[in-house]
Amino acid sequence: MHATTDRTAHGDAPALAVRALSSREAEVMTLIAAGHTNGQIAASLVLTEKTVKNHVNRLYAKLGAGSRADAIARWTAGHGGRA
């Protein structure tokens, strides 16, 4: 495969993953990227902390992230470097 084609295909992956998030997941991810804890997110969105944890686990899976920092990096990359 040509190097340019390969980069383009892989370069679109973060943006595609970000677009796969539901509106609530995107809202949670925005708060994660802003540095909020699960407890703070729960209070802000009037959710239980368990619900936030469920959203976070789904976010990790959809973004292919292994940690909070990795999820933030992938989220930022999917937004063209903006969180």
mmCIF file of the N, C-alpha and C atoms, coordinates in Angstrom:
data_MODEL
# 
_entry.id   MODEL 
# 
loop_
_atom_site.group_PDB 
_atom_site.id 
_atom_site.type_symbol 
_atom_site.label_atom_id 
_atom_site.label_alt_id 
_atom_site.label_comp_id 
_atom_site.label_asym_id 
_atom_site.label_entity_id 
_atom_site.label_seq_id 
_atom_site.pdbx_PDB_ins_code 
_atom_site.Cartn_x 
_atom_site.Cartn_y 
_atom_site.Cartn_z 
_atom_site.occupancy 
_atom_site.B_iso_or_equiv 
_atom_site.pdbx_formal_charge 
_atom_site.auth_seq_id 
_atom_site.auth_comp_id 
_atom_site.auth_asym_id 
_atom_site.auth_atom_id 
_atom_site.pdbx_PDB_model_num 
ATOM 1   N N  . MET A 1 1  ? 0.851   -1.185 0.000  1.00 0.00 ? 1  MET A N  1 
ATOM 2   C CA . MET A 1 1  ? 0.000   0.000  0.000  1.00 0.00 ? 1  MET A CA 1 
ATOM 3   C C  . MET A 1 1  ? 0.888   1.237  0.000  1.00 0.00 ? 1  MET A C  1 
ATOM 4   N N  . HIS A 1 2  ? 0.510   2.234  -0.697 1.00 0.00 ? 2  HIS A N  1 
ATOM 5   C CA . HIS A 1 2  ? 1.253   3.482  -0.788 1.00 0.00 ? 2  HIS A CA 1 
ATOM 6   C C  . HIS A 1 2  ? 1.230   4.183  0.565  1.00 0.00 ? 2  HIS A C  1 
ATOM 7   N N  . ALA A 1 3  ? 2.341   4.781  0.972  1.00 0.00 ? 3  ALA A N  1 
ATOM 8   C CA . ALA A 1 3  ? 2.468   5.399  2.286  1.00 0.00 ? 3  ALA A CA 1 
ATOM 9   C C  . ALA A 1 3  ? 1.433   6.501  2.517  1.00 0.00 ? 3  ALA A C  1 
ATOM 10  N N  . THR A 1 4  ? 1.171   7.314  1.503  1.00 0.00 ? 4  THR A N  1 
ATOM 11  C CA . THR A 1 4  ? 0.202   8.400  1.657  1.00 0.00 ? 4  THR A CA 1 
ATOM 12  C C  . THR A 1 4  ? -1.193  7.851  1.910  1.00 0.00 ? 4  THR A C  1 
ATOM 13  N N  . THR A 1 5  ? -1.578  6.826  1.160  1.00 0.00 ? 5  THR A N  1 
ATOM 14  C CA . THR A 1 5  ? -2.884  6.208  1.358  1.00 0.00 ? 5  THR A CA 1 
ATOM 15  C C  . THR A 1 5  ? -2.981  5.636  2.756  1.00 0.00 ? 5  THR A C  1 
ATOM 16  N N  . ASP A 1 6  ? -1.920  4.974  3.212  1.00 0.00 ? 6  ASP A N  1 
ATOM 17  C CA . ASP A 1 6  ? -1.907  4.375  4.538  1.00 0.00 ? 6  ASP A CA 1 
ATOM 18  C C  . ASP A 1 6  ? -2.080  5.427  5.623  1.00 0.00 ? 6  ASP A C  1 
ATOM 19  N N  . ARG A 1 7  ? -1.354  6.529  5.510  1.00 0.00 ? 7  ARG A N  1 
ATOM 20  C CA . ARG A 1 7  ? -1.487  7.605  6.494  1.00 0.00 ? 7  ARG A CA 1 
ATOM 21  C C  . ARG A 1 7  ? -2.885  8.187  6.497  1.00 0.00 ? 7  ARG A C  1 
ATOM 22  N N  . THR A 1 8  ? -3.457  8.377  5.354  1.00 0.00 ? 8  THR A N  1 
ATOM 23  C CA . THR A 1 8  ? -4.800  8.940  5.265  1.00 0.00 ? 8  THR A CA 1 
ATOM 24  C C  . THR A 1 8  ? -5.806  8.021  5.931  1.00 0.00 ? 8  THR A C  1 
ATOM 25  N N  . ALA A 1 9  ? -5.715  6.739  5.660  1.00 0.00 ? 9  ALA A N  1 
ATOM 26  C CA . ALA A 1 9  ? -6.659  5.786  6.243  1.00 0.00 ? 9  ALA A CA 1 
ATOM 27  C C  . ALA A 1 9  ? -6.542  5.785  7.762  1.00 0.00 ? 9  ALA A C  1 
ATOM 28  N N  . HIS A 1 10 ? -5.324  5.751  8.274  1.00 0.00 ? 10 HIS A N  1 
ATOM 29  C CA . HIS A 1 10 ? -5.135  5.738  9.722  1.00 0.00 ? 10 HIS A CA 1 
ATOM 30  C C  . HIS A 1 10 ? -5.367  7.109  10.343 1.00 0.00 ? 10 HIS A C  1 
ATOM 31  N N  . GLY A 1 11 ? -5.098  8.146  9.604  1.00 0.00 ? 11 GLY A N  1 
ATOM 32  C CA . GLY A 1 11 ? -5.291  9.496  10.111 1.00 0.00 ? 11 GLY A CA 1 
ATOM 33  C C  . GLY A 1 11 ? -6.748  9.830  10.356 1.00 0.00 ? 11 GLY A C  1 
ATOM 34  N N  . ASP A 1 12 ? -7.644  9.189  9.643  1.00 0.00 ? 12 ASP A N  1 
ATOM 35  C CA . ASP A 1 12 ? -9.070  9.430  9.813  1.00 0.00 ? 12 ASP A CA 1 
ATOM 36  C C  . ASP A 1 12 ? -9.656  8.657  10.991 1.00 0.00 ? 12 ASP A C  1 
ATOM 37  N N  . ALA A 1 13 ? -8.942  7.678  11.517 1.00 0.00 ? 13 ALA A N  1 
ATOM 38  C CA . ALA A 1 13 ? -9.472  6.813  12.581 1.00 0.00 ? 13 ALA A CA 1 
ATOM 39  C C  . ALA A 1 13 ? -9.930  7.591  13.813 1.00 0.00 ? 13 ALA A C  1 
ATOM 40  N N  . PRO A 1 14 ? -9.150  8.532  14.355 1.00 0.00 ? 14 PRO A N  1 
ATOM 41  C CA . PRO A 1 14 ? -9.632  9.263  15.539 1.00 0.00 ? 14 PRO A CA 1 
ATOM 42  C C  . PRO A 1 14 ? -10.914 10.039 15.264 1.00 0.00 ? 14 PRO A C  1 
ATOM 43  N N  . ALA A 1 15 ? -11.005 10.667 14.120 1.00 0.00 ? 15 ALA A N  1 
ATOM 44  C CA . ALA A 1 15 ? -12.204 11.436 13.793 1.00 0.00 ? 15 ALA A CA 1 
ATOM 45  C C  . ALA A 1 15 ? -13.414 10.521 13.644 1.00 0.00 ? 15 ALA A C  1 
ATOM 46  N N  . LEU A 1 16 ? -13.212 9.361  13.041 1.00 0.00 ? 16 LEU A N  1 
ATOM 47  C CA . LEU A 1 16 ? -14.318 8.409  12.890 1.00 0.00 ? 16 LEU A CA 1 
ATOM 48  C C  . LEU A 1 16 ? -14.778 7.907  14.260 1.00 0.00 ? 16 LEU A C  1 
ATOM 49  N N  . ALA A 1 17 ? -13.841 7.621  15.150 1.00 0.00 ? 17 ALA A N  1 
ATOM 50  C CA . ALA A 1 17 ? -14.194 7.152  16.494 1.00 0.00 ? 17 ALA A CA 1 
ATOM 51  C C  . ALA A 1 17 ? -14.963 8.227  17.244 1.00 0.00 ? 17 ALA A C  1 
ATOM 52  N N  . VAL A 1 18 ? -14.540 9.464  17.133 1.00 0.00 ? 18 VAL A N  1 
ATOM 53  C CA . VAL A 1 18 ? -15.216 10.571 17.812 1.00 0.00 ? 18 VAL A CA 1 
ATOM 54  C C  . VAL A 1 18 ? -16.644 10.719 17.292 1.00 0.00 ? 18 VAL A C  1 
ATOM 55  N N  . ARG A 1 19 ? -16.821 10.585 15.983 1.00 0.00 ? 19 ARG A N  1 
ATOM 56  C CA . ARG A 1 19 ? -18.170 10.702 15.406 1.00 0.00 ? 19 ARG A CA 1 
ATOM 57  C C  . ARG A 1 19 ? -19.077 9.553  15.830 1.00 0.00 ? 19 ARG A C  1 
ATOM 58  N N  . ALA A 1 20 ? -18.499 8.422  16.261 1.00 0.00 ? 20 ALA A N  1 
ATOM 59  C CA . ALA A 1 20 ? -19.290 7.263  16.677 1.00 0.00 ? 20 ALA A CA 1 
ATOM 60  C C  . ALA A 1 20 ? -19.883 7.438  18.076 1.00 0.00 ? 20 ALA A C  1 
ATOM 61  N N  . LEU A 1 21 ? -19.464 8.477  18.798 1.00 0.00 ? 21 LEU A N  1 
ATOM 62  C CA . LEU A 1 21 ? -19.967 8.689  20.150 1.00 0.00 ? 21 LEU A CA 1 
ATOM 63  C C  . LEU A 1 21 ? -21.375 9.265  20.122 1.00 0.00 ? 21 LEU A C  1 
ATOM 64  N N  . SER A 1 22 ? -22.188 8.841  21.100 1.00 0.00 ? 22 SER A N  1 
ATOM 65  C CA . SER A 1 22 ? -23.519 9.434  21.253 1.00 0.00 ? 22 SER A CA 1 
ATOM 66  C C  . SER A 1 22 ? -23.344 10.862 21.768 1.00 0.00 ? 22 SER A C  1 
ATOM 67  N N  . SER A 1 23 ? -24.410 11.635 21.725 1.00 0.00 ? 23 SER A N  1 
ATOM 68  C CA . SER A 1 23 ? -24.308 13.015 22.205 1.00 0.00 ? 23 SER A CA 1 
ATOM 69  C C  . SER A 1 23 ? -23.972 13.039 23.694 1.00 0.00 ? 23 SER A C  1 
ATOM 70  N N  . ARG A 1 24 ? -24.511 12.109 24.483 1.00 0.00 ? 24 ARG A N  1 
ATOM 71  C CA . ARG A 1 24 ? -24.208 12.055 25.921 1.00 0.00 ? 24 ARG A CA 1 
ATOM 72  C C  . ARG A 1 24 ? -22.759 11.645 26.148 1.00 0.00 ? 24 ARG A C  1 
ATOM 73  N N  . GLU A 1 25 ? -22.279 10.674 25.365 1.00 0.00 ? 25 GLU A N  1 
ATOM 74  C CA . GLU A 1 25 ? -20.881 10.265 25.492 1.00 0.00 ? 25 GLU A CA 1 
ATOM 75  C C  . GLU A 1 25 ? -19.951 11.419 25.137 1.00 0.00 ? 25 GLU A C  1 
ATOM 76  N N  . ALA A 1 26 ? -20.290 12.175 24.109 1.00 0.00 ? 26 ALA A N  1 
ATOM 77  C CA . ALA A 1 26 ? -19.478 13.337 23.733 1.00 0.00 ? 26 ALA A CA 1 
ATOM 78  C C  . ALA A 1 26 ? -19.485 14.376 24.846 1.00 0.00 ? 26 ALA A C  1 
ATOM 79  N N  . GLU A 1 27 ? -20.631 14.549 25.482 1.00 0.00 ? 27 GLU A N  1 
ATOM 80  C CA . GLU A 1 27 ? -20.743 15.489 26.599 1.00 0.00 ? 27 GLU A CA 1 
ATOM 81  C C  . GLU A 1 27 ? -19.846 15.042 27.759 1.00 0.00 ? 27 GLU A C  1 
ATOM 82  N N  . VAL A 1 28 ? -19.881 13.757 28.075 1.00 0.00 ? 28 VAL A N  1 
ATOM 83  C CA . VAL A 1 28 ? -19.035 13.207 29.141 1.00 0.00 ? 28 VAL A CA 1 
ATOM 84  C C  . VAL A 1 28 ? -17.571 13.358 28.757 1.00 0.00 ? 28 VAL A C  1 
ATOM 85  N N  . MET A 1 29 ? -17.229 13.052 27.509 1.00 0.00 ? 29 MET A N  1 
ATOM 86  C CA . MET A 1 29 ? -15.834 13.143 27.064 1.00 0.00 ? 29 MET A CA 1 
ATOM 87  C C  . MET A 1 29 ? -15.329 14.574 27.111 1.00 0.00 ? 29 MET A C  1 
ATOM 88  N N  . THR A 1 30 ? -16.169 15.528 26.791 1.00 0.00 ? 30 THR A N  1 
ATOM 89  C CA . THR A 1 30 ? -15.791 16.945 26.881 1.00 0.00 ? 30 THR A CA 1 
ATOM 90  C C  . THR A 1 30 ? -15.429 17.303 28.314 1.00 0.00 ? 30 THR A C  1 
ATOM 91  N N  . LEU A 1 31 ? -16.205 16.813 29.265 1.00 0.00 ? 31 LEU A N  1 
ATOM 92  C CA . LEU A 1 31 ? -15.927 17.095 30.672 1.00 0.00 ? 31 LEU A CA 1 
ATOM 93  C C  . LEU A 1 31 ? -14.671 16.370 31.150 1.00 0.00 ? 31 LEU A C  1 
ATOM 94  N N  . ILE A 1 32 ? -14.461 15.152 30.668 1.00 0.00 ? 32 ILE A N  1 
ATOM 95  C CA . ILE A 1 32 ? -13.230 14.429 31.001 1.00 0.00 ? 32 ILE A CA 1 
ATOM 96  C C  . ILE A 1 32 ? -12.032 15.218 30.495 1.00 0.00 ? 32 ILE A C  1 
ATOM 97  N N  . ALA A 1 33 ? -12.099 15.666 29.245 1.00 0.00 ? 33 ALA A N  1 
ATOM 98  C CA . ALA A 1 33 ? -10.994 16.416 28.647 1.00 0.00 ? 33 ALA A CA 1 
ATOM 99  C C  . ALA A 1 33 ? -10.736 17.725 29.376 1.00 0.00 ? 33 ALA A C  1 
ATOM 100 N N  . ALA A 1 34 ? -11.778 18.273 30.014 1.00 0.00 ? 34 ALA A N  1 
ATOM 101 C CA . ALA A 1 34 ? -11.628 19.510 30.786 1.00 0.00 ? 34 ALA A CA 1 
ATOM 102 C C  . ALA A 1 34 ? -11.065 19.239 32.184 1.00 0.00 ? 34 ALA A C  1 
ATOM 103 N N  . GLY A 1 35 ? -10.825 17.955 32.505 1.00 0.00 ? 35 GLY A N  1 
ATOM 104 C CA . GLY A 1 35 ? -10.189 17.619 33.775 1.00 0.00 ? 35 GLY A CA 1 
ATOM 105 C C  . GLY A 1 35 ? -11.137 17.258 34.907 1.00 0.00 ? 35 GLY A C  1 
ATOM 106 N N  . HIS A 1 36 ? -12.412 17.080 34.612 1.00 0.00 ? 36 HIS A N  1 
ATOM 107 C CA . HIS A 1 36 ? -13.382 16.741 35.651 1.00 0.00 ? 36 HIS A CA 1 
ATOM 108 C C  . HIS A 1 36 ? -13.274 15.278 36.069 1.00 0.00 ? 36 HIS A C  1 
ATOM 109 N N  . THR A 1 37 ? -13.516 15.021 37.337 1.00 0.00 ? 37 THR A N  1 
ATOM 110 C CA . THR A 1 37 ? -13.557 13.655 37.850 1.00 0.00 ? 37 THR A CA 1 
ATOM 111 C C  . THR A 1 37 ? -14.921 13.047 37.537 1.00 0.00 ? 37 THR A C  1 
ATOM 112 N N  . ASN A 1 38 ? -15.032 11.738 37.715 1.00 0.00 ? 38 ASN A N  1 
ATOM 113 C CA . ASN A 1 38 ? -16.334 11.084 37.504 1.00 0.00 ? 38 ASN A CA 1 
ATOM 114 C C  . ASN A 1 38 ? -17.389 11.670 38.436 1.00 0.00 ? 38 ASN A C  1 
ATOM 115 N N  . GLY A 1 39 ? -17.013 11.947 39.670 1.00 0.00 ? 39 GLY A N  1 
ATOM 116 C CA . GLY A 1 39 ? -17.951 12.538 40.622 1.00 0.00 ? 39 GLY A CA 1 
ATOM 117 C C  . GLY A 1 39 ? -18.428 13.912 40.179 1.00 0.00 ? 39 GLY A C  1 
ATOM 118 N N  . GLN A 1 40 ? -17.513 14.719 39.681 1.00 0.00 ? 40 GLN A N  1 
ATOM 119 C CA . GLN A 1 40 ? -17.876 16.053 39.199 1.00 0.00 ? 40 GLN A CA 1 
ATOM 120 C C  . GLN A 1 40 ? -18.775 15.961 37.964 1.00 0.00 ? 40 GLN A C  1 
ATOM 121 N N  . ILE A 1 41 ? -18.471 15.006 37.084 1.00 0.00 ? 41 ILE A N  1 
ATOM 122 C CA . ILE A 1 41 ? -19.293 14.820 35.891 1.00 0.00 ? 41 ILE A CA 1 
ATOM 123 C C  . ILE A 1 41 ? -20.696 14.383 36.303 1.00 0.00 ? 41 ILE A C  1 
ATOM 124 N N  . ALA A 1 42 ? -20.781 13.452 37.243 1.00 0.00 ? 42 ALA A N  1 
ATOM 125 C CA . ALA A 1 42 ? -22.081 12.975 37.718 1.00 0.00 ? 42 ALA A CA 1 
ATOM 126 C C  . ALA A 1 42 ? -22.915 14.122 38.274 1.00 0.00 ? 42 ALA A C  1 
ATOM 127 N N  . ALA A 1 43 ? -22.301 14.959 39.088 1.00 0.00 ? 43 ALA A N  1 
ATOM 128 C CA . ALA A 1 43 ? -23.026 16.092 39.678 1.00 0.00 ? 43 ALA A CA 1 
ATOM 129 C C  . ALA A 1 43 ? -23.450 17.088 38.603 1.00 0.00 ? 43 ALA A C  1 
ATOM 130 N N  . SER A 1 44 ? -22.566 17.357 37.656 1.00 0.00 ? 44 SER A N  1 
ATOM 131 C CA . SER A 1 44 ? -22.851 18.325 36.604 1.00 0.00 ? 44 SER A CA 1 
ATOM 132 C C  . SER A 1 44 ? -23.988 17.875 35.687 1.00 0.00 ? 44 SER A C  1 
ATOM 133 N N  . LEU A 1 45 ? -24.020 16.577 35.378 1.00 0.00 ? 45 LEU A N  1 
ATOM 134 C CA . LEU A 1 45 ? -25.016 16.056 34.437 1.00 0.00 ? 45 LEU A CA 1 
ATOM 135 C C  . LEU A 1 45 ? -26.214 15.408 35.130 1.00 0.00 ? 45 LEU A C  1 
ATOM 136 N N  . VAL A 1 46 ? -26.242 15.485 36.449 1.00 0.00 ? 46 VAL A N  1 
ATOM 137 C CA . VAL A 1 46 ? -27.300 14.889 37.271 1.00 0.00 ? 46 VAL A CA 1 
ATOM 138 C C  . VAL A 1 46 ? -27.450 13.397 36.938 1.00 0.00 ? 46 VAL A C  1 
ATOM 139 N N  . LEU A 1 47 ? -26.329 12.689 37.075 1.00 0.00 ? 47 LEU A N  1 
ATOM 140 C CA . LEU A 1 47 ? -26.263 11.249 36.861 1.00 0.00 ? 47 LEU A CA 1 
ATOM 141 C C  . LEU A 1 47 ? -25.643 10.616 38.101 1.00 0.00 ? 47 LEU A C  1 
ATOM 142 N N  . THR A 1 48 ? -25.798 9.306  38.225 1.00 0.00 ? 48 THR A N  1 
ATOM 143 C CA . THR A 1 48 ? -25.073 8.620  39.296 1.00 0.00 ? 48 THR A CA 1 
ATOM 144 C C  . THR A 1 48 ? -23.633 8.434  38.835 1.00 0.00 ? 48 THR A C  1 
ATOM 145 N N  . GLU A 1 49 ? -22.732 8.278  39.776 1.00 0.00 ? 49 GLU A N  1 
ATOM 146 C CA . GLU A 1 49 ? -21.341 8.052  39.424 1.00 0.00 ? 49 GLU A CA 1 
ATOM 147 C C  . GLU A 1 49 ? -21.196 6.726  38.673 1.00 0.00 ? 49 GLU A C  1 
ATOM 148 N N  . LYS A 1 50 ? -22.017 5.743  38.993 1.00 0.00 ? 50 LYS A N  1 
ATOM 149 C CA . LYS A 1 50 ? -21.993 4.452  38.290 1.00 0.00 ? 50 LYS A CA 1 
ATOM 150 C C  . LYS A 1 50 ? -22.345 4.645  36.812 1.00 0.00 ? 50 LYS A C  1 
ATOM 151 N N  . THR A 1 51 ? -23.326 5.486  36.517 1.00 0.00 ? 51 THR A N  1 
ATOM 152 C CA . THR A 1 51 ? -23.696 5.760  35.125 1.00 0.00 ? 51 THR A CA 1 
ATOM 153 C C  . THR A 1 51 ? -22.540 6.422  34.387 1.00 0.00 ? 51 THR A C  1 
ATOM 154 N N  . VAL A 1 52 ? -21.877 7.350  35.052 1.00 0.00 ? 52 VAL A N  1 
ATOM 155 C CA . VAL A 1 52 ? -20.713 8.008  34.439 1.00 0.00 ? 52 VAL A CA 1 
ATOM 156 C C  . VAL A 1 52 ? -19.629 6.971  34.155 1.00 0.00 ? 52 VAL A C  1 
ATOM 157 N N  . LYS A 1 53 ? -19.379 6.072  35.108 1.00 0.00 ? 53 LYS A N  1 
ATOM 158 C CA . LYS A 1 53 ? -18.374 5.024  34.898 1.00 0.00 ? 53 LYS A CA 1 
ATOM 159 C C  . LYS A 1 53 ? -18.737 4.156  33.694 1.00 0.00 ? 53 LYS A C  1 
ATOM 160 N N  . ASN A 1 54 ? -20.026 3.854  33.538 1.00 0.00 ? 54 ASN A N  1 
ATOM 161 C CA . ASN A 1 54 ? -20.468 3.082  32.372 1.00 0.00 ? 54 ASN A CA 1 
ATOM 162 C C  . ASN A 1 54 ? -20.187 3.845  31.083 1.00 0.00 ? 54 ASN A C  1 
ATOM 163 N N  . HIS A 1 55 ? -20.477 5.143  31.082 1.00 0.00 ? 55 HIS A N  1 
ATOM 164 C CA . HIS A 1 55 ? -20.182 5.973  29.900 1.00 0.00 ? 55 HIS A CA 1 
ATOM 165 C C  . HIS A 1 55 ? -18.677 5.970  29.615 1.00 0.00 ? 55 HIS A C  1 
ATOM 166 N N  . VAL A 1 56 ? -17.885 6.118  30.659 1.00 0.00 ? 56 VAL A N  1 
ATOM 167 C CA . VAL A 1 56 ? -16.429 6.161  30.490 1.00 0.00 ? 56 VAL A CA 1 
ATOM 168 C C  . VAL A 1 56 ? -15.930 4.847  29.890 1.00 0.00 ? 56 VAL A C  1 
ATOM 169 N N  . ASN A 1 57 ? -16.423 3.723  30.381 1.00 0.00 ? 57 ASN A N  1 
ATOM 170 C CA . ASN A 1 57 ? -16.001 2.429  29.832 1.00 0.00 ? 57 ASN A CA 1 
ATOM 171 C C  . ASN A 1 57 ? -16.379 2.289  28.366 1.00 0.00 ? 57 ASN A C  1 
ATOM 172 N N  . ARG A 1 58 ? -17.570 2.755  27.987 1.00 0.00 ? 58 ARG A N  1 
ATOM 173 C CA . ARG A 1 58 ? -17.975 2.714  26.586 1.00 0.00 ? 58 ARG A CA 1 
ATOM 174 C C  . ARG A 1 58 ? -17.110 3.662  25.740 1.00 0.00 ? 58 ARG A C  1 
ATOM 175 N N  . LEU A 1 59 ? -16.779 4.820  26.311 1.00 0.00 ? 59 LEU A N  1 
ATOM 176 C CA . LEU A 1 59 ? -15.908 5.770  25.606 1.00 0.00 ? 59 LEU A CA 1 
ATOM 177 C C  . LEU A 1 59 ? -14.547 5.140  25.321 1.00 0.00 ? 59 LEU A C  1 
ATOM 178 N N  . TYR A 1 60 ? -13.976 4.499  26.321 1.00 0.00 ? 60 TYR A N  1 
ATOM 179 C CA . TYR A 1 60 ? -12.678 3.849  26.140 1.00 0.00 ? 60 TYR A CA 1 
ATOM 180 C C  . TYR A 1 60 ? -12.763 2.834  25.007 1.00 0.00 ? 60 TYR A C  1 
ATOM 181 N N  . ALA A 1 61 ? -13.824 2.039  25.004 1.00 0.00 ? 61 ALA A N  1 
ATOM 182 C CA . ALA A 1 61 ? -13.978 1.014  23.970 1.00 0.00 ? 61 ALA A CA 1 
ATOM 183 C C  . ALA A 1 61 ? -14.131 1.641  22.589 1.00 0.00 ? 61 ALA A C  1 
ATOM 184 N N  . LYS A 1 62 ? -14.977 2.647  22.467 1.00 0.00 ? 62 LYS A N  1 
ATOM 185 C CA . LYS A 1 62 ? -15.213 3.275  21.163 1.00 0.00 ? 62 LYS A CA 1 
ATOM 186 C C  . LYS A 1 62 ? -13.989 4.015  20.645 1.00 0.00 ? 62 LYS A C  1 
ATOM 187 N N  . LEU A 1 63 ? -13.242 4.629  21.555 1.00 0.00 ? 63 LEU A N  1 
ATOM 188 C CA . LEU A 1 63 ? -12.054 5.382  21.146 1.00 0.00 ? 63 LEU A CA 1 
ATOM 189 C C  . LEU A 1 63 ? -10.817 4.494  21.053 1.00 0.00 ? 63 LEU A C  1 
ATOM 190 N N  . GLY A 1 64 ? -10.914 3.262  21.541 1.00 0.00 ? 64 GLY A N  1 
ATOM 191 C CA . GLY A 1 64 ? -9.761  2.373  21.548 1.00 0.00 ? 64 GLY A CA 1 
ATOM 192 C C  . GLY A 1 64 ? -8.716  2.815  22.546 1.00 0.00 ? 64 GLY A C  1 
ATOM 193 N N  . ALA A 1 65 ? -9.176  3.398  23.643 1.00 0.00 ? 65 ALA A N  1 
ATOM 194 C CA . ALA A 1 65 ? -8.277  3.961  24.656 1.00 0.00 ? 65 ALA A CA 1 
ATOM 195 C C  . ALA A 1 65 ? -8.105  3.001  25.828 1.00 0.00 ? 65 ALA A C  1 
ATOM 196 N N  . GLY A 1 66 ? -6.930  3.036  26.424 1.00 0.00 ? 66 GLY A N  1 
ATOM 197 C CA . GLY A 1 66 ? -6.649  2.195  27.575 1.00 0.00 ? 66 GLY A CA 1 
ATOM 198 C C  . GLY A 1 66 ? -6.623  2.950  28.879 1.00 0.00 ? 66 GLY A C  1 
ATOM 199 N N  . SER A 1 67 ? -6.715  4.265  28.801 1.00 0.00 ? 67 SER A N  1 
ATOM 200 C CA . SER A 1 67 ? -6.663  5.077  30.017 1.00 0.00 ? 67 SER A CA 1 
ATOM 201 C C  . SER A 1 67 ? -7.367  6.410  29.758 1.00 0.00 ? 67 SER A C  1 
ATOM 202 N N  . ARG A 1 68 ? -7.545  7.167  30.823 1.00 0.00 ? 68 ARG A N  1 
ATOM 203 C CA . ARG A 1 68 ? -8.174  8.488  30.708 1.00 0.00 ? 68 ARG A CA 1 
ATOM 204 C C  . ARG A 1 68 ? -7.322  9.408  29.833 1.00 0.00 ? 68 ARG A C  1 
ATOM 205 N N  . ALA A 1 69 ? -6.021  9.387  30.072 1.00 0.00 ? 69 ALA A N  1 
ATOM 206 C CA . ALA A 1 69 ? -5.109  10.235 29.286 1.00 0.00 ? 69 ALA A CA 1 
ATOM 207 C C  . ALA A 1 69 ? -5.133  9.839  27.811 1.00 0.00 ? 69 ALA A C  1 
ATOM 208 N N  . ASP A 1 70 ? -5.176  8.544  27.546 1.00 0.00 ? 70 ASP A N  1 
ATOM 209 C CA . ASP A 1 70 ? -5.238  8.051  26.171 1.00 0.00 ? 70 ASP A CA 1 
ATOM 210 C C  . ASP A 1 70 ? -6.554  8.480  25.516 1.00 0.00 ? 70 ASP A C  1 
ATOM 211 N N  . ALA A 1 71 ? -7.652  8.387  26.249 1.00 0.00 ? 71 ALA A N  1 
ATOM 212 C CA . ALA A 1 71 ? -8.959  8.808  25.717 1.00 0.00 ? 71 ALA A CA 1 
ATOM 213 C C  . ALA A 1 71 ? -8.937  10.298 25.372 1.00 0.00 ? 71 ALA A C  1 
ATOM 214 N N  . ILE A 1 72 ? -8.349  11.106 26.245 1.00 0.00 ? 72 ILE A N  1 
ATOM 215 C CA . ILE A 1 72 ? -8.259  12.551 25.999 1.00 0.00 ? 72 ILE A CA 1 
ATOM 216 C C  . ILE A 1 72 ? -7.418  12.817 24.746 1.00 0.00 ? 72 ILE A C  1 
ATOM 217 N N  . ALA A 1 73 ? -6.299  12.110 24.615 1.00 0.00 ? 73 ALA A N  1 
ATOM 218 C CA . ALA A 1 73 ? -5.436  12.302 23.443 1.00 0.00 ? 73 ALA A CA 1 
ATOM 219 C C  . ALA A 1 73 ? -6.179  11.929 22.159 1.00 0.00 ? 73 ALA A C  1 
ATOM 220 N N  . ARG A 1 74 ? -6.916  10.834 22.194 1.00 0.00 ? 74 ARG A N  1 
ATOM 221 C CA . ARG A 1 74 ? -7.655  10.396 21.009 1.00 0.00 ? 74 ARG A CA 1 
ATOM 222 C C  . ARG A 1 74 ? -8.814  11.338 20.707 1.00 0.00 ? 74 ARG A C  1 
ATOM 223 N N  . TRP A 1 75 ? -9.487  11.809 21.740 1.00 0.00 ? 75 TRP A N  1 
ATOM 224 C CA . TRP A 1 75 ? -10.587 12.779 21.588 1.00 0.00 ? 75 TRP A CA 1 
ATOM 225 C C  . TRP A 1 75 ? -10.062 14.058 20.953 1.00 0.00 ? 75 TRP A C  1 
ATOM 226 N N  . THR A 1 76 ? -8.937  14.531 21.463 1.00 0.00 ? 76 THR A N  1 
ATOM 227 C CA . THR A 1 76 ? -8.323  15.758 20.944 1.00 0.00 ? 76 THR A CA 1 
ATOM 228 C C  . THR A 1 76 ? -7.891  15.572 19.493 1.00 0.00 ? 76 THR A C  1 
ATOM 229 N N  . ALA A 1 77 ? -7.292  14.427 19.180 1.00 0.00 ? 77 ALA A N  1 
ATOM 230 C CA . ALA A 1 77 ? -6.859  14.148 17.806 1.00 0.00 ? 77 ALA A CA 1 
ATOM 231 C C  . ALA A 1 77 ? -8.069  14.094 16.866 1.00 0.00 ? 77 ALA A C  1 
ATOM 232 N N  . GLY A 1 78 ? -9.170  13.577 17.354 1.00 0.00 ? 78 GLY A N  1 
ATOM 233 C CA . GLY A 1 78 ? -10.377 13.475 16.540 1.00 0.00 ? 78 GLY A CA 1 
ATOM 234 C C  . GLY A 1 78 ? -11.050 14.800 16.285 1.00 0.00 ? 78 GLY A C  1 
ATOM 235 N N  . HIS A 1 79 ? -10.647 15.809 17.052 1.00 0.00 ? 79 HIS A N  1 
ATOM 236 C CA . HIS A 1 79 ? -11.175 17.153 16.876 1.00 0.00 ? 79 HIS A CA 1 
ATOM 237 C C  . HIS A 1 79 ? -10.133 18.093 16.273 1.00 0.00 ? 79 HIS A C  1 
ATOM 238 N N  . GLY A 1 80 ? -9.206  17.520 15.566 1.00 0.00 ? 80 GLY A N  1 
ATOM 239 C CA . GLY A 1 80 ? -8.186  18.337 14.919 1.00 0.00 ? 80 GLY A CA 1 
ATOM 240 C C  . GLY A 1 80 ? -7.294  19.065 15.905 1.00 0.00 ? 80 GLY A C  1 
ATOM 241 N N  . GLY A 1 81 ? -7.040  18.434 17.074 1.00 0.00 ? 81 GLY A N  1 
ATOM 242 C CA . GLY A 1 81 ? -6.161  19.018 18.064 1.00 0.00 ? 81 GLY A CA 1 
ATOM 243 C C  . GLY A 1 81 ? -6.870  19.875 19.099 1.00 0.00 ? 81 GLY A C  1 
ATOM 244 N N  . ARG A 1 82 ? -8.201  19.979 18.986 1.00 0.00 ? 82 ARG A N  1 
ATOM 245 C CA . ARG A 1 82 ? -8.973  20.774 19.952 1.00 0.00 ? 82 ARG A CA 1 
ATOM 246 C C  . ARG A 1 82 ? -9.813  19.821 20.779 1.00 0.00 ? 82 ARG A C  1 
ATOM 247 N N  . ALA A 1 83 ? -9.894  20.061 22.076 1.00 0.00 ? 83 ALA A N  1 
ATOM 248 C CA . ALA A 1 83 ? -10.704 19.204 22.949 1.00 0.00 ? 83 ALA A CA 1 
ATOM 249 C C  . ALA A 1 83 ? -12.116 19.603 22.984 1.00 0.00 ? 83 ALA A C  1 
# 
